[in-house]
Amino acid sequence: MKVNDQEKQSLSDSIDKLNEGLDVIIQLYNDAEADKSLIAFEDDTIEIIEKAKGVYGEKEIDERINKIIKEILSLLPLDQIEKTKEKSK
């Protein structure tokens, strides 16, 4: 392929921009973290949640599940565990 100086420079600039974009994509890939679920729901639980979301809406069910989990976790002595960890340091 024959190109003049202006076309050659334009191709060179394009290659530089592609390399810069590739560097950004590589950095994003390197910084990416695995998306792990906090709770491993059983298949039947997932099915029930999906049905409930279909009936009551996603937002409503998310709010209710969050309230339930907060209530359950509030019954655990999490503050005492943190204090014990701090004392052992």
trRosetta pair geometry for C-beta under 8 A, 3 or more apart (Angstrom, degrees):
i j d omega theta_ij theta_ji phi_ij phi_ji
3 7 3.9 -127 -167 95 105 123
3 8 5.0 139 112 -59 122 77
3 11 6.9 -13 -171 -9 171 137
4 7 5.2 91 50 14 69 102
4 8 6.9 -126 101 -8 33 94
5 8 5.5 -55 -145 36 30 115
5 9 6.4 31 156 -19 65 104
6 9 5.8 -54 -150 35 30 110
6 10 6.4 32 151 -20 63 106
7 10 5.5 -52 -146 36 34 115
7 11 6.4 35 153 -18 66 104
8 11 5.8 -53 -149 36 30 110
8 12 6.3 32 150 -20 63 107
9 12 5.5 -54 -147 37 33 115
9 13 6.3 35 153 -20 66 104
10 13 5.8 -52 -148 35 30 112
10 14 6.5 32 151 -20 62 106
11 14 5.6 -54 -149 35 32 114
11 15 6.4 34 153 -20 65 104
12 15 5.7 -52 -149 34 31 111
12 16 6.5 34 151 -20 63 104
13 16 5.6 -52 -151 34 33 114
13 17 6.5 32 152 -17 65 104
14 17 5.8 -55 -150 36 32 110
14 18 6.4 34 151 -19 65 105
15 18 5.6 -53 -148 36 33 113
15 19 6.4 35 153 -20 65 105
16 19 5.7 -55 -150 35 31 112
16 20 6.5 32 152 -19 64 104
17 20 5.6 -50 -147 35 34 113
17 21 6.4 35 153 -18 65 105
18 21 5.7 -55 -149 38 31 112
18 22 6.3 34 152 -21 65 106
19 22 5.6 -52 -146 36 32 113
19 23 6.4 37 153 -23 64 102
20 23 5.7 -51 -152 31 31 114
20 24 6.7 32 150 -19 63 102
21 24 5.7 -53 -153 33 34 112
21 25 6.5 33 151 -17 66 105
22 25 5.6 -53 -147 37 34 112
22 26 6.2 36 153 -20 67 105
23 26 5.7 -54 -147 37 30 112
23 27 6.4 32 153 -20 64 106
24 27 5.7 -55 -149 36 31 112
24 28 6.4 33 152 -19 64 104
25 28 5.7 -52 -149 35 32 112
25 29 6.4 34 152 -20 64 105
26 29 5.6 -54 -149 36 32 114
26 30 6.3 31 153 -18 65 107
27 30 5.7 -54 -145 38 31 110
27 31 6.2 22 158 -12 66 111
28 31 5.9 -64 -144 43 27 105
28 32 6.5 47 152 -46 63 98
29 32 5.7 -39 -153 4 31 119
37 40 6.1 122 91 -81 124 55
37 41 7.7 -92 161 4 149 82
39 69 7.9 -108 -58 -111 147 137
41 45 4.4 -129 -173 91 100 122
41 46 4.9 126 114 -59 127 84
41 49 7.1 -34 -163 -4 162 141
42 45 4.7 92 56 6 77 107
42 46 7.2 -143 94 -7 39 86
43 46 5.7 -54 -150 34 33 113
43 47 6.4 35 152 -21 65 105
44 47 5.5 -50 -149 34 36 116
44 48 6.5 37 152 -19 65 102
45 48 5.7 -53 -150 35 34 110
45 49 6.3 34 152 -18 66 105
46 49 5.7 -55 -147 37 31 112
46 50 6.3 32 154 -19 65 106
47 50 5.8 -54 -148 36 29 111
47 51 6.5 29 153 -18 63 105
48 51 5.8 -54 -150 35 32 111
48 52 6.3 31 153 -18 65 107
49 52 5.7 -56 -148 38 31 111
49 53 6.3 32 154 -20 65 105
49 61 6.5 131 -161 164 76 138
49 65 7.3 28 -126 -74 116 141
50 53 5.7 -52 -146 35 31 112
50 54 6.5 36 152 -23 62 104
51 54 5.6 -55 -155 32 32 115
51 55 6.6 20 152 -11 66 107
52 55 5.8 -62 -149 41 33 104
52 56 5.7 -17 171 24 73 113
52 61 4.9 124 119 -107 110 134
53 56 6.8 -70 -119 60 23 77
53 57 6.6 -38 -164 138 59 13
53 58 4.7 35 -156 -90 112 60
53 61 4.8 -93 -83 23 72 151
56 60 4.4 -108 146 87 104 137
56 61 5.6 122 80 -51 116 91
57 60 4.6 82 70 10 95 107
57 61 6.9 -179 86 -5 48 89
58 61 6.2 -67 -149 42 28 104
58 62 6.0 29 158 -21 67 111
59 62 5.8 -57 -145 37 27 112
59 63 6.4 27 157 -19 63 107
60 63 5.9 -58 -153 35 27 111
60 64 6.5 23 154 -16 64 108
61 64 5.6 -54 -145 38 34 110
61 65 6.1 34 157 -18 68 106
62 65 5.9 -56 -145 38 28 109
62 66 6.3 30 155 -19 63 108
63 66 5.8 -57 -149 37 28 112
63 67 6.4 30 154 -20 64 106
64 67 5.7 -53 -149 34 32 112
64 68 6.4 32 154 -19 65 105
65 68 5.7 -54 -148 36 32 112
65 69 6.3 29 156 -17 66 107
66 69 5.9 -57 -145 38 29 108
66 70 6.2 30 156 -19 65 107
67 70 5.8 -56 -148 37 28 111
67 71 6.3 29 155 -20 64 108
68 71 5.7 -58 -150 36 29 112
68 72 6.4 27 154 -17 65 106
69 72 5.7 -54 -146 37 32 110
69 73 6.1 24 158 -12 66 110
70 73 6.0 -61 -144 43 27 105
70 74 6.1 35 155 -30 64 106
71 74 5.7 -51 -147 27 28 115
71 75 7.3 32 152 -23 57 100
72 75 6.1 -56 -168 23 36 112
72 76 7.7 31 143 -19 63 100
73 76 5.6 -48 -160 24 49 114
73 78 6.8 22 172 -36 91 137
77 80 4.1 -12 159 28 111 121
77 81 6.4 126 110 -25 80 86
78 81 5.6 -53 -152 32 38 114
78 82 6.6 37 153 -18 68 103
79 82 5.8 -54 -152 35 33 111
79 83 6.4 32 152 -17 66 107
80 83 5.7 -54 -147 38 34 112
80 84 6.3 36 153 -21 66 106
81 84 5.7 -54 -149 35 30 113
81 85 6.5 32 152 -20 64 104
82 85 5.7 -53 -150 35 32 112
82 86 6.4 31 153 -19 65 105
83 86 5.7 -53 -148 36 32 111
83 87 6.4 32 154 -19 65 107
84 87 5.8 -55 -147 36 31 111
84 88 6.4 27 156 -19 64 109
85 88 5.9 -61 -149 36 30 109
85 89 7.1 40 152 -34 62 99
86 89 6.0 -47 -160 12 35 116
